[in-house]
């Protein structure tokens, strides 16, 4: 059964963005930490790029010799990844599906990356997505992700009028994807959601713009 909540809607915004984005988009630039970790995995590891966007990580992972699946809820994302992979003579499987109902067998992947993805929804969506990640990862497999930090919330509140629609879940007026629900969390909140994982690394830092605080985590699936 596909679980689709009224809070699980940000892919609608990003579908329109992916249609407009080109190779020069900042969303086409892979994150060094994600690439560095993929480079430590055994050749031919099976990797799930969850919320693949334009495929900035999936394409590099394939170039490193891994077996890559790029999944996104936005149709324009999977189309963009498929086109880019074809242009670069790379093999990347593309799948359009929600992060709350991953169409893969249990323990299918050696590594899952979810960069700027899982916080798009309320806590129920976040819990379901993390449960699915745990299910499709093999024991000992690695999980790398970012989550919105509670430290960012005052920054967003200073920019636009917002309201908390449920615990830690906010929407903000105006343009951009924050008109869709986003989940902001503290470290204790985040750790409480990561059942089934051993967390190796967890740090909070801004991304490109000042105040854009995100948690960055690397964890291992427990047996």
Secondary structure, DSSP 8 states (H G I E B T S, - for coil): -----TT--HHHHHHHHHHH--TTSGGGS--HHHHHHHHTS-TT-EEEEET-TTTHHHHHHHHTT-EEEEEES-HHHHHHHHHHHHHTT--EEEEE--TTS--S-TT-EEEEEETT-TTSS-HHHHHHHHHHHHHHEEEEEEEEEEEEEGGGHHHHHHHS-EEEEETTEEEESSSSGGGS-EEEE-HHHHHHH-TTEEEEEEEEEE-SSTT-EEEEEEEEE--
